[in-house]
Amino acid sequence: GGRDTAGLGGKGGPYRLDAGHRVYQVSQAEKDAVPEEVKRAAREMAEKAFKQRLKEIQMSEYDASTYERFSGAVRRQVQSLRIILDNLQ
């Protein structure tokens, strides 16, 4: 449900539902059928990528959590403002 994504609820991007594109989602049953070791490996890969990205932008995990806390507090307002600005363009 993000912005410029092919997922449901996206805003913009090449695969918008309102543009008539068919969007498919994996069922919850299929998600539940993924073996635990695959889920664990995916979590480890995501954590490694996250830490690498923090290193690249010279941000600590504490900085990231602080940023997320402040960002989360205004996320809806920022999203609304982006929609308004996109419509003005």
All heavy atoms as an XYZ file, in Angstrom:
701
protein
N       0.791     -1.203      0.000
C       0.000      0.000      0.000
C       0.826      1.256      0.000
O       0.356      2.280      0.449
N       2.056      1.214     -0.491
C       2.889      2.408     -0.475
C       2.683      3.292     -1.681
O       1.750      3.138     -2.444
N       3.606      4.208     -1.877
C       3.527      5.154     -2.985
C       4.351      4.632     -4.149
O       5.435      4.092     -3.977
C       4.106      6.490     -2.509
C       3.977      7.587     -3.539
C       4.547      8.865     -2.991
N       4.613     10.013     -3.803
C       4.423     10.160     -5.084
N       4.105      9.153     -5.815
N       4.526     11.307     -5.693
N       3.819      4.794     -5.360
C       4.495      4.367     -6.584
C       4.829      2.874     -6.569
O       5.892      2.459     -6.994
C       5.780      5.177     -6.822
C       5.486      6.640     -7.085
O       4.414      6.930     -7.645
O       6.317      7.480     -6.720
N       3.926      2.080     -6.057
C       4.154      0.640     -6.003
C       3.119     -0.079     -6.846
O       2.082      0.462     -7.191
C       4.040      0.105     -4.568
O       2.692      0.250     -4.136
C       4.957      0.839     -3.625
N       3.416     -1.331     -7.132
C       2.453     -2.158     -7.851
C       1.463     -2.790     -6.881
O       0.561     -3.500     -7.292
C       3.176     -3.248     -8.632
N       1.622     -2.556     -5.615
C       0.732     -3.135     -4.611
C      -0.582     -2.400     -4.529
O      -0.753     -1.296     -5.031
N      -1.530     -3.027     -3.899
C      -2.826     -2.375     -3.719
C      -2.666     -1.132     -2.863
O      -1.935     -1.127     -1.884
C      -3.808     -3.346     -3.059
C      -4.151     -4.569     -3.897
C      -5.050     -5.505     -3.114
C      -4.827     -4.164     -5.183
N      -3.346     -0.095     -3.229
C      -3.300      1.130     -2.455
C      -2.184      2.071     -2.846
O      -2.021      3.110     -2.246
N      -1.416      1.710     -3.868
C      -0.315      2.567     -4.282
C      -0.816      3.859     -4.911
O      -1.939      3.963     -5.375
N       0.023      4.878     -4.913
C      -0.311      6.169     -5.507
C       0.735      6.443     -6.570
O       1.908      6.556     -6.278
C      -0.275      7.248     -4.427
C      -0.353      8.655     -4.948
C      -1.765      9.032     -5.273
C      -1.844     10.515     -5.583
N      -2.175     10.789     -6.939
N       0.318      6.513     -7.810
C       1.278      6.746     -8.880
C       1.893      5.440     -9.344
O       1.445      4.367     -8.993
N       2.934      5.543    -10.131
C       3.620      4.356    -10.611
C       2.923      3.740    -11.811
O       1.825      4.123    -12.185
N       3.561      2.754    -12.441
C       3.043      2.205    -13.689
C       1.940      1.160    -13.522
O       1.353      0.753    -14.499
C       4.297      1.567    -14.300
C       5.105      1.157    -13.125
C       4.866      2.212    -12.086
N       1.678      0.703    -12.314
C       0.739     -0.401    -12.139
C      -0.458     -0.022    -11.274
O      -0.930     -0.808    -10.471
C       1.448     -1.604    -11.511
C       2.645     -2.051    -12.310
C       3.924     -1.856    -11.828
C       2.483     -2.659    -13.546
C       5.029     -2.260    -12.568
C       3.576     -3.057    -14.292
C       4.839     -2.863    -13.794
O       5.912     -3.262    -14.516
N      -0.958      1.180    -11.413
C      -2.071      1.627    -10.581
C      -3.336      0.856    -10.917
O      -3.629      0.551    -12.071
C      -2.313      3.116    -10.780
C      -1.175      3.970    -10.303
C      -1.558      5.440    -10.312
N      -2.437      5.818    -11.369
C      -2.065      6.436    -12.489
N      -0.810      6.727    -12.686
N      -2.945      6.766    -13.396
N      -4.101      0.569     -9.885
C      -5.383     -0.104    -10.085
C      -6.337      0.779    -10.878
O      -7.083      0.292    -11.723
C      -6.008     -0.457     -8.734
C      -5.348     -1.602     -7.979
C      -5.965     -1.738     -6.601
C      -5.456     -2.897     -8.742
N      -6.312      2.089    -10.615
C      -7.251      2.982    -11.292
C      -6.921      3.140    -12.777
O      -7.710      3.675    -13.536
C      -7.318      4.347    -10.606
C      -6.003      5.108    -10.650
O      -4.983      4.523    -11.039
O      -6.005      6.286    -10.281
N      -5.745      2.650    -13.199
C      -5.376      2.691    -14.613
C      -5.750      1.389    -15.316
O      -5.416      1.187    -16.474
C      -3.888      2.962    -14.765
N      -6.439      0.502    -14.593
C      -6.921     -0.736    -15.189
C      -5.961     -1.906    -15.138
O      -6.240     -2.951    -15.705
N      -4.830     -1.745    -14.456
C      -3.869     -2.840    -14.359
C      -4.353     -3.864    -13.342
O      -4.894     -3.509    -12.298
C      -2.488     -2.328    -13.942
C      -1.885     -1.410    -14.947
N      -1.263     -1.864    -16.084
C      -1.830     -0.061    -14.994
C      -0.835     -0.833    -16.788
N      -1.172      0.273    -16.146
N      -4.139     -5.134    -13.649
C      -4.490     -6.196    -12.709
C      -3.337     -6.368    -11.738
O      -2.187     -6.476    -12.146
C      -4.763     -7.485    -13.450
C      -6.008     -7.388    -14.319
C      -6.362     -8.731    -14.848
N      -6.598     -9.596    -13.713
C      -7.625    -10.426    -13.585
N      -8.499    -10.518    -14.538
N      -7.770    -11.181    -12.522
N      -3.642     -6.381    -10.471
C      -2.634     -6.553     -9.440
C      -2.978     -7.821     -8.674
O      -4.114     -8.003     -8.247
C      -2.590     -5.338     -8.490
C      -1.581     -5.561     -7.375
C      -2.233     -4.081     -9.262
N      -2.002     -8.682     -8.507
C      -2.215     -9.951     -7.817
C      -1.495     -9.929     -6.477
O      -0.397     -9.402     -6.367
C      -1.679    -11.109     -8.656
C      -2.335    -11.205    -10.001
C      -1.756    -10.611    -11.117
C      -3.550    -11.859    -10.159
C      -2.352    -10.684    -12.360
C      -4.161    -11.931    -11.396
C      -3.560    -11.353    -12.493
O      -4.168    -11.424    -13.713
N      -2.126    -10.529     -5.495
C      -1.497    -10.653     -4.189
C      -1.432    -12.125     -3.814
O      -2.297    -12.915     -4.208
C      -2.290     -9.905     -3.123
C      -2.184     -8.402     -3.257
C      -2.801     -7.714     -2.067
O      -3.924     -8.002     -1.690
N      -2.065     -6.799     -1.470
N      -0.428    -12.465     -3.046
C      -0.288    -13.824     -2.561
C      -1.276    -14.011     -1.414
O      -1.402    -13.149     -0.544
C       1.163    -14.069     -2.082
C       1.324    -15.440     -1.472
C       2.134    -13.861     -3.226
N      -1.963    -15.147     -1.404
C      -2.954    -15.396     -0.358
C      -2.266    -15.613      0.991
O      -1.090    -15.992      1.055
C      -3.795    -16.625     -0.698
O      -3.012    -17.800     -0.544
N      -3.004    -15.399      2.058
C      -2.462    -15.605      3.397
C      -2.067    -17.069      3.588
O      -1.074    -17.373      4.247
C      -3.465    -15.174      4.464
C      -2.893    -15.142      5.864
C      -1.724    -14.184      6.005
O      -1.774    -13.053      5.549
N      -0.638    -14.632      6.627
N      -2.832    -18.000      2.996
C      -2.507    -19.426      3.113
C      -1.143    -19.721      2.499
O      -0.352    -20.501      3.055
C      -3.591    -20.258      2.437
N      -0.844    -19.102      1.354
C       0.463    -19.298      0.724
C       1.583    -18.697      1.568
O       2.668    -19.267      1.675
C       0.479    -18.699     -0.677
C      -0.354    -19.484     -1.676
C      -0.375    -18.832     -3.039
O      -1.047    -17.794     -3.178
O       0.295    -19.363     -3.941
N       1.305    -17.547      2.165
C       2.309    -16.931      3.045
C       2.561    -17.813      4.256
O       3.705    -17.987      4.683
C       1.836    -15.553      3.509
C       1.760    -14.520      2.422
C       1.197    -13.231      2.998
C       0.799    -12.260      1.916
N       0.170    -11.044      2.489
N       1.495    -18.371      4.822
C       1.621    -19.231      5.999
C       2.354    -20.531      5.684
O       2.918    -21.157      6.582
C       0.241    -19.540      6.578
C      -0.436    -18.309      7.172
O       0.274    -17.320      7.475
O      -1.674    -18.327      7.323
N       2.346    -20.955      4.410
C       2.970    -22.215      4.014
C       4.486    -22.095      3.828
O       5.156    -23.107      3.633
C       2.333    -22.723      2.719
N       5.029    -20.900      3.914
C       6.477    -20.720      3.756
C       7.164    -21.338      4.983
O       6.808    -21.029      6.119
C       6.839    -19.224      3.638
C       8.343    -19.025      3.620
C       6.185    -18.618      2.408
N       8.139    -22.216      4.762
C       8.829    -22.866      5.879
C       9.506    -21.850      6.803
O       9.994    -20.811      6.353
C       9.877    -23.762      5.203
C       9.380    -23.943      3.810
C       8.617    -22.695      3.472
N       9.567    -22.183      8.072
C      10.132    -21.273      9.076
C      11.587    -20.937      8.780
O      12.011    -19.789      8.979
C      10.003    -21.879     10.477
C      10.330    -20.906     11.590
C       9.511    -19.623     11.553
O       8.297    -19.673     11.312
O      10.103    -18.543     11.769
N      12.371    -21.907      8.275
C      13.783    -21.614      7.991
C      13.916    -20.606      6.858
O      14.854    -19.791      6.848
C      14.582    -22.886      7.683
C      14.140    -23.645      6.460
C      13.089    -24.719      6.729
O      12.524    -24.763      7.834
O      12.840    -25.509      5.812
N      12.977    -20.583      5.918
C      12.991    -19.600      4.829
C      12.628    -18.220      5.388
O      13.261    -17.218      5.047
C      12.025    -20.014      3.698
C      11.911    -18.916      2.647
C      12.482    -21.322      3.061
N      11.636    -18.183      6.255
C      11.263    -16.908      6.889
C      12.426    -16.355      7.707
O      12.722    -15.163      7.659
C      10.043    -17.099      7.799
C       8.761    -17.406      7.064
C       7.632    -17.599      8.062
C       6.356    -18.053      7.399
N       5.275    -18.285      8.379
N      13.100    -17.239      8.447
C      14.231    -16.814      9.276
C      15.371    -16.282      8.390
O      15.953    -15.239      8.679
C      14.709    -17.975     10.143
C      15.798    -17.592     11.117
C      16.170    -18.694     12.113
N      16.299    -20.024     11.526
C      15.387    -21.003     11.649
N      14.283    -20.795     12.331
N      15.586    -22.185     11.091
N      15.658    -16.988      7.297
C      16.715    -16.541      6.381
C      16.358    -15.192      5.768
O      17.226    -14.319      5.630
C      16.942    -17.586      5.287
N      15.096    -15.000      5.428
C      14.655    -13.719      4.856
C      14.809    -12.595      5.871
O      15.260    -11.493      5.529
C      13.209    -13.829      4.388
N      14.446    -12.871      7.137
C      14.605    -11.858      8.191
C      16.074    -11.499      8.375
O      16.433    -10.326      8.518
C      14.009    -12.354      9.506
C      12.505    -12.248      9.580
C      11.983    -12.499     10.992
N      12.258    -13.849     11.459
C      11.455    -14.902     11.269
N      10.321    -14.747     10.627
N      11.783    -16.080     11.741
N      16.956    -12.516      8.346
C      18.387    -12.272      8.506
C      18.938    -11.452      7.345
O      19.746    -10.539      7.551
C      19.135    -13.602      8.633
C      18.885    -14.308      9.951
C      19.458    -15.722      9.989
O      20.103    -16.151      9.006
O      19.254    -16.390     11.016
N      18.500    -11.765      6.131
C      18.941    -10.999      4.964
C      18.471     -9.556      5.058
O      19.230     -8.628      4.745
C      18.401    -11.639      3.686
C      19.078    -12.934      3.315
S      18.303    -13.779      1.926
C      18.448    -12.549      0.650
N      17.232     -9.356      5.482
C      16.699     -8.001      5.615
C      17.457     -7.220      6.679
O      17.781     -6.038      6.484
C      15.205     -8.057      5.945
N      17.754     -7.877      7.793
C      18.500     -7.219      8.871
C      19.900     -6.835      8.402
O      20.385     -5.737      8.681
C      18.581     -8.147     10.088
C      19.301     -7.553     11.269
C      18.573     -6.401     11.933
O      17.348     -6.285     11.765
O      19.237     -5.604     12.609
N      20.549     -7.727      7.659
C      21.887     -7.446      7.142
C      21.845     -6.271      6.166
O      22.693     -5.370      6.229
C      22.439     -8.689      6.452
C      23.845     -8.527      5.944
C      24.360     -9.804      5.302
C      25.759     -9.592      4.744
N      26.260    -10.792      4.073
N      20.855     -6.261      5.284
C      20.716     -5.161      4.319
C      20.425     -3.849      5.031
O      20.954     -2.793      4.657
C      19.615     -5.480      3.316
N      19.599     -3.901      6.073
C      19.272     -2.707      6.852
C      20.531     -2.139      7.503
O      20.810     -0.941      7.407
C      18.218     -3.048      7.904
C      17.892     -1.923      8.839
C      17.211     -0.797      8.392
C      18.253     -1.987     10.171
C      16.904      0.246      9.256
C      17.952     -0.961     11.040
C      17.276      0.163     10.584
N      21.309     -3.006      8.143
C      22.531     -2.546      8.805
C      23.532     -1.994      7.790
O      24.205     -1.001      8.059
C      23.144     -3.682      9.618
C      22.348     -3.989     10.871
C      22.976     -5.097     11.682
C      22.148     -5.331     12.934
N      22.702     -6.372     13.790
N      23.616     -2.630      6.630
C      24.514     -2.137      5.582
C      24.083     -0.753      5.104
O      24.908      0.138      4.913
C      24.560     -3.122      4.406
C      25.439     -2.671      3.262
C      26.899     -2.483      3.644
O      27.425     -3.227      4.477
N      27.553     -1.501      3.056
N      22.777     -0.573      4.931
C      22.271      0.732      4.479
C      22.536      1.807      5.527
O      22.934      2.930      5.187
C      20.774      0.643      4.164
C      20.187      1.932      3.675
C      20.797      2.367      2.351
N      20.230      3.645      1.965
C      20.915      4.622      1.395
N      22.168      4.461      1.073
N      20.327      5.757      1.102
N      22.339      1.469      6.801
C      22.639      2.433      7.862
C      24.118      2.830      7.817
O      24.451      4.004      7.967
C      22.296      1.849      9.229
C      20.821      1.717      9.562
C      20.659      1.116     10.962
C      20.101      3.043      9.473
N      24.976      1.844      7.581
C      26.412      2.130      7.500
C      26.706      3.057      6.330
O      27.489      4.004      6.459
C      27.176      0.816      7.356
C      28.671      0.962      7.381
C      29.350     -0.399      7.291
C      30.854     -0.236      7.252
N      31.535     -1.534      7.130
N      26.069      2.808      5.194
C      26.290      3.626      4.001
C      25.901      5.081      4.231
O      26.555      5.988      3.714
C      25.491      3.071      2.824
C      26.022      1.770      2.271
C      25.086      1.147      1.253
O      24.058      1.774      0.883
O      25.376      0.010      0.829
N      24.830      5.304      4.969
C      24.366      6.675      5.198
C      24.858      7.229      6.533
O      24.406      8.267      6.987
C      22.831      6.786      5.080
C      22.117      5.932      6.127
C      22.368      6.442      3.686
C      20.599      6.117      6.159
N      25.787      6.498      7.150
C      26.410      6.913      8.406
C      25.374      7.211      9.487
O      25.384      8.263     10.121
C      27.326      8.112      8.172
C      28.442      7.818      7.206
C      29.302      9.013      6.907
O      28.945     10.161      7.157
N      30.469      8.758      6.337
N      24.476      6.250      9.677
C      23.418      6.389     10.674
C      23.478      5.189     11.622
O      23.633      4.060     11.173
C      22.052      6.448      9.969
C      20.884      6.676     10.889
S      19.315      6.727      9.960
C      19.019      8.470      9.943
N      23.373      5.435     12.906
C      23.372      4.343     13.871
C      21.953      3.766     13.988
O      20.980      4.371     13.517
C      23.831      4.847     15.238
O      22.838      5.676     15.816
N      21.848      2.602     14.627
C      20.523      2.021     14.844
C      19.692      2.933     15.754
O      18.482      3.038     15.581
C      20.649      0.614     15.409
C      21.153     -0.385     14.386
C      21.130     -1.811     14.872
O      20.128     -2.220     15.478
O      22.124     -2.520     14.630
N      20.356      3.575     16.716
C      19.648      4.529     17.580
C      19.110      5.694     16.755
O      17.957      6.105     16.910
C      20.579      5.049     18.684
C      19.954      6.152     19.499
C      19.024      5.860     20.488
C      20.267      7.482     19.249
C      18.424      6.872     21.223
C      19.677      8.499     19.976
C      18.748      8.193     20.964
O      18.160      9.204     21.679
N      19.935      6.231     15.841
C      19.493      7.318     14.966
C      18.290      6.881     14.132
O      17.337      7.641     13.960
C      20.612      7.758     14.016
C      21.782      8.408     14.730
O      21.597      8.948     15.834
O      22.900      8.362     14.166
N      18.351      5.662     13.615
C      17.267      5.146     12.779
C      15.973      5.018     13.574
O      14.899      5.387     13.084
C      17.649      3.799     12.177
N      16.057      4.527     14.803
C      14.838      4.393     15.609
C      14.288      5.761     16.004
O      13.068      5.965     16.029
C      15.077      3.525     16.842
O      15.960      4.158     17.738
N      15.174      6.709     16.281
C      14.728      8.071     16.598
C      14.062      8.707     15.382
O      12.990      9.311     15.486
C      15.915      8.928     17.072
O      16.500      8.318     18.221
C      15.473     10.340     17.417
N      14.683      8.555     14.219
C      14.103      9.077     12.981
C      12.718      8.458     12.742
O      11.773      9.160     12.406
C      15.022      8.786     11.797
C      14.382      9.120     10.472
C      14.391     10.422     10.002
C      13.732      8.140      9.723
C      13.784     10.736      8.795
C      13.126      8.453      8.516
C      13.154      9.744      8.062
O      12.531     10.056      6.882
N      12.618      7.146     12.904
C      11.348      6.454     12.672
C      10.262      6.951     13.621
O       9.107      7.117     13.238
C      11.528      4.944     12.809
C      10.308      4.139     12.435
C       9.850      4.377     10.999
O      10.691      4.570     10.113
O       8.618      4.383     10.778
N      10.641      7.221     14.866
C       9.673      7.720     15.851
C       9.129      9.087     15.424
O       7.922      9.316     15.409
C      10.341      7.816     17.221
C       9.394      8.150     18.347
C      10.019      7.925     19.719
N      11.426      8.273     19.812
C      11.885      9.440     20.269
N      11.046     10.372     20.673
N      13.177      9.670     20.333
N      10.021      9.995     15.037
C       9.579     11.326     14.610
C       8.853     11.270     13.273
O       7.842     11.942     13.069
C      10.763     12.295     14.530
C      11.280     12.719     15.873
C      12.566     12.395     16.263
C      10.485     13.436     16.748
C      13.042     12.775     17.504
C      10.956     13.820     18.000
C      12.244     13.483     18.379
N       9.376     10.474     12.360
C       8.758     10.335     11.043
C       7.352      9.742     11.157
O       6.418     10.199     10.496
C       9.636      9.452     10.160
O       9.025      9.232      8.925
N       7.211      8.738     11.997
C       5.906      8.099     12.179
C       4.845      9.051     12.710
O       3.668      8.932     12.374
N       5.279     10.016     13.520
C       4.341     10.967     14.105
C       3.704     11.886     13.068
O       2.597     12.391     13.274
C       5.032     11.802     15.189
N       4.387     12.101     11.949
C       3.872     13.022     10.922
C       3.634     12.330      9.578
O       3.397     12.987      8.574
C       4.828     14.229     10.731
C       4.900     15.071     11.997
C       6.208     13.777     10.285
N       3.700     10.999      9.560
C       3.608     10.248      8.300
C       2.328     10.560      7.530
O       2.351     10.782      6.323
C       3.723      8.753      8.584
C       3.794      7.924      7.310
C       4.302      6.527      7.565
N       5.755      6.608      7.791
C       6.384      6.012      8.792
N       5.730      5.276      9.640
N       7.686      6.141      8.925
N       1.186     10.573      8.200
C      -0.083     10.843      7.502
C      -0.128     12.247      6.926
O      -0.595     12.450      5.813
C      -1.272     10.629      8.438
C      -1.583      9.186      8.671
C      -2.858      9.035      9.441
N      -3.182      7.628      9.584
C      -4.189      7.182     10.248
N      -4.999      8.019     10.867
N      -4.419      5.895     10.333
N       0.355     13.202      7.665
C       0.352     14.575      7.183
C       1.273     14.721      5.970
O       0.933     15.408      5.002
C       0.785     15.543      8.295
C      -0.203     15.653      9.427
C      -0.004     14.591     10.504
O       0.731     13.628     10.329
N      -0.681     14.763     11.632
N       2.436     14.079      6.004
C       3.368     14.135      4.878
C       2.739     13.473      3.658
O       2.832     13.982      2.534
C       4.718     13.486      5.243
C       5.608     13.316      4.028
C       5.426     14.310      6.318
N       2.085     12.343      3.871
C       1.429     11.652      2.760
C       0.348     12.529      2.136
O       0.246     12.630      0.912
C       0.823     10.335      3.232
C       0.185      9.531      2.120
C      -0.406      8.228      2.629
O      -0.610      8.044      3.818
N      -0.682      7.324      1.716
N      -0.440     13.182      2.972
C      -1.477     14.081      2.458
C      -0.874     15.236      1.669
O      -1.378     15.604      0.604
C      -2.316     14.639      3.615
O      -3.032     13.620      4.247
N       0.195     15.794      2.185
C       0.866     16.897      1.495
C       1.443     16.442      0.155
O       1.342     17.160     -0.845
C       1.969     17.477      2.377
C       2.690     18.710      1.868
C       1.719     19.843      1.566
C       3.735     19.167      2.875
N       2.003     15.230      0.104
C       2.526     14.707     -1.167
C       1.404     14.563     -2.195
O       1.599     14.861     -3.372
C       3.202     13.359     -0.947
C       4.567     13.462     -0.343
C       5.207     12.103     -0.203
N       6.575     12.245      0.271
C       7.243     11.292      0.885
N       6.678     10.122      1.085
N       8.467     11.503      1.282
N       0.262     14.086     -1.768
C      -0.868     13.920     -2.678
C      -1.309     15.284     -3.209
O      -1.545     15.449     -4.408
C      -2.042     13.193     -1.977
C      -1.653     11.728     -1.734
C      -3.315     13.273     -2.795
C      -2.606     10.985     -0.802
N      -1.392     16.261     -2.334
C      -1.781     17.608     -2.742
C      -0.776     18.163     -3.761
O      -1.170     18.702     -4.807
C      -1.897     18.546     -1.524
C      -3.100     18.139     -0.670
C      -1.995     20.007     -1.938
C      -3.130     18.782      0.712
N       0.523     18.021     -3.456
C       1.548     18.538     -4.365
C       1.550     17.790     -5.696
O       1.718     18.412     -6.753
C       2.929     18.456     -3.704
C       3.123     19.389     -2.494
C       4.453     19.115     -1.832
C       2.984     20.842     -2.891
N       1.346     16.475     -5.676
C       1.265     15.710     -6.924
C       0.101     16.194     -7.779
O       0.227     16.320     -8.990
C       1.093     14.211     -6.632
C       2.382     13.532     -6.227
O       3.467     14.148     -6.402
O       2.306     12.390     -5.720
N      -1.021     16.465     -7.149
C      -2.186     16.940     -7.876
C      -1.979     18.346     -8.441
O      -2.485     18.665     -9.516
C      -3.434     16.894     -7.006
C      -3.912     15.485     -6.752
O      -3.711     14.592     -7.586
N      -4.531     15.261     -5.622
N      -1.213     19.157     -7.743
C      -0.929     20.501     -8.234
C      -0.002     20.484     -9.442
O      -0.097     21.331    -10.313
C      -0.305     21.360     -7.127
C      -1.239     21.792     -6.010
C      -0.460     22.511     -4.912
C      -2.335     22.689     -6.561
N       0.877     19.479     -9.497
C       1.794     19.384    -10.643
C       1.019     19.053    -11.888
O       1.295     19.408    -12.964
C       2.847     18.311    -10.399
C       3.897     18.757     -9.428
C       4.980     17.690     -9.218
O       4.810     16.541     -9.599
N       6.064     18.067     -8.573
